[in-house]
Every structure is written in C-alpha cells, then in structure tokens.
Amino acid sequence: MKKKILIIPDIPHNAADLAVECIIKYASPYYQFEKIYEGQEGRRGLRSEGKPWGIDYSKYDGVFYMMGNRWDVAMPKEKSLVTAIEMNEVANLPECKSVGVVANHMMRINRKTVLLEWGVDRDLFKPNRMLTPINDRKDLIIGFAGMPANTRKCFEENFEPLTKIDGVKAILAASHMKGGNWCGRPYIGMPNYYNSIDLYVQPSKSDGLPITVVEASACGTPCIGSNNIGATRVLAVSIEPTSNNFIEAVKNINNNRELLENMKKETLNKVKEWDWRVKIKPYLDEFKKICA
C-alpha cells in the first residue's frame, strides 16, 4: 500500500496550487496525497504561532508543509518536512551556499527545513508564438507578470523606464487574465501571455524563485533580470540590478534583434532542468525520508 502524505500550502495561490498539482501528478505513482490549506475556512483562526490547527496527523505517514512561514505545534517533528520557497530568506546563511538541506535554520519552526526549487509544467507552458516575426514590426514587446505595487519587485524603479525607450512596448500580464486578476485562478491565461511578448523582464533587485521567469522561459521567451535572484541559471541576460543596466540591456536587444532568436534557443535548452519531471526527484528523496 502506498504511504500517505499530507500537503499543507499556506493559502490558495495560483503558482503554489500549480506546484502542488505537479508534485501530486509526478509523485502519485509512489505516494497517496491529501491537501489541506493552512488558511482555509474553519482553520483561518488557527494560523497563529503556538496554536494547534486541529489536524489528525496520525492518519498520515508524512507531512509536507510548503511555505514555512508558520507552524503547527502538533506537527510531528520526525515525520515533517518544511520547504523554504523564498530562497532569498535563507540564501545568505553559511549553510546554504547551494540549494539543499538547511538544518533547522528556522529555529521558531524547529522542523527539518529543506530548500526545494519549484519546477514548471512544460505540458502547459510551451512555445506557441502569437507574434509576427520581430523584424517585421516596429516594437520590441516586453512584459512583466507580477504586482507593480509590491515595492520588492522594483517595478517603478526598473521596469517603467523601459517603457520610455523608443521602439519598446510593454504589456503586463494582467491584460491576459480574466477580470484582470493575475493573482487568482484561472491561471490558464499565462502561457498565452508569455507567448505574446518578445522579452520578459524581472525587475526585482533581489528575489526568491520568481517562477514567472521559469514559466516564460518554458514558452521560449527570453528573460532578463537581476544576478541576485534564485533563477539566474535560466536567465538569458543576468545583470547588476540598476535602472541604467536594465535600460542598456533592453536597448541592446532592441538594436540587435537577431540576438533574440539565439536567446530563444538557449532559453529552451536551459529550462529543461526545471521540468517537473526532473524537479520531482529531490521531492521524492525527501518524502522517502519522512515516511521511513
């Protein structure tokens, strides 16, 4: 009989939900899964630290807590795995020079904590170009799929100046989401969005793992971004995150548009390692440990 694992994301969230779906999809041949949101109705008042959430953990062989911001005092230590998705929160720790196990660095959680990168569903996010060839039109189309109001994303500082470059047009992801709501379901509009731009820009000075960069890359859309984010391996152009550097990089691509075709090929090659079929392997290794 397959061992049973409880997955606990914090709240309904488009990218996290998609990650859970893929984890279950590729790990279900080996394990049974049940999902309970930490912040779902009926449990919302129990999210604070030090209060039990009322979950019967005895029904499960292991517990996989996805976000690591809070914890349940009743969560069994030996059978629990916490993942730190936001890599910037731990990237500067001495024991975290590369992605891997971080031994109880979140002392307030006091559970085994592991850095596990999310993958991308390459069955959903794939090239389906919706643009006329770049040399047959005037504008280079750039995009961003985040919340401009989030100051950590540096939208006003590093993205908005790019829209003033002659021959550059910006389209934000909200225009491709039903109701203009990027941060909610359905997420199905995103592949079409990534395929409708030439270049994806991640303007953050630093970031954890902006999954939008990986999704855009899976669609064959080259990405430029800071050299201080968790997805630099897939970036077509990695820069020191200043406004002038972003402007210079976009101008260079706009003035040398033949670079884009080479970038697209390189991007599709780089993103292969982010396929959930590959990324599921360390998850399976950790599931085996907590279910032992």
Residue, then its C-alpha position, 0 to 999 in steps of 0.5 A: m500500500k502506498k504511504k500517505i502524505l499530507i500537503i499543507p500550502d499556506i493559502p490558495h495561490n495560483a503558482a503554489d496550487l500549480a506546484v502542488e498539482c505537479i508534485i501530486k501528478y509526478a509523485s502519485p505513482y509512489y505516494q497517496f496525497e491529501k491537501i489541506y490549506e493552512g488558511q482555509e475556512g474553519r482553520r483561518g483562526l488557527r494560523s497563529e504561532g503556538k496554536p494547534w490547527g486541529i489536524d489528525y496527523s496520525k492518519y498520515d505517514g508524512v507531512f509536507y508543509m510548503m511555505g514555512n512561514r508558520w507552524d503547527v505545534a502538533m506537527p510531528k517533528e520526525k515525520s515533517l518536512v518544511t520547504a523554504i520557497e523564498m530562497n532569498e530568506v535563507a540564501n545568505l546563511p553559511e549553510c546554504k551556499s547551494v540549494g539543499v538541506v538547511a538544518n533547522h535554520m528556522m529555529r521558531i519552526n524547529r522542523k527539518t527545513v529543506l530548500l526545494e526549487w519549484g519546477v514548471d509544467r512544460d505540458l502547459f507552458k510551451p512555445n506557441r508564438m502569437l507574434t509576427p516575426i520581430n523584424d517585421r514590426k516596429d516594437l520590441i514587446i516586453g512584459f512583466a507578470g507580477m504586482p507593480a505595487n509590491t515595492r520588492k519587485c522594483f517595478e517603478e524603479n526598473f521596469e517603467p523606464l523601459t517603457k520610455i525607450d523608443g521602439v519598446k512596448a510593454i504589456l503586463a500580464a494582467s491584460h491576459m487574465k480574466g477580470g484582470n486578476w493575475c493573482g487568482r485562478p484561472y491561471i490558464g491565461m499565462p502561457n498565452y501571455y508569455n507567448s505574446i511578448d518578445l522579452y520578459v523582464q524581472p525587475s526585482k533587485s533581489d528575489g526568491l524563485p520568481i517562477t514567472v521567469v521559469e514559466a516564460s522561459a518554458c514558452g521560449t521567451p527570453c528573460i532578463g533580470s537581476n544576478n541576485i535572484g534564485a533563477t539566474r541559471v535560466l536567465a538569458v541576460s543576468i545583470e547588476p540590478t540598476s535602472n541604467n543596466f536594465i535600460e542598456a540591456v533592453k536597448n541592446i536587444n532592441n538594436n540587435r534583434e537577431l540576438l533574440e532568436n539565439m536567446k530563444k534557443e538557449t532559453l529552451n535548452k536551459v529550462k529543461e532542468w526545471d521540468w517537473r519531471v526532473k524537479i520531482k526527484p529531490y521531492l521524492d528523496e525527501f518524502k522517502k525520508i519522512c515516511a521511513 
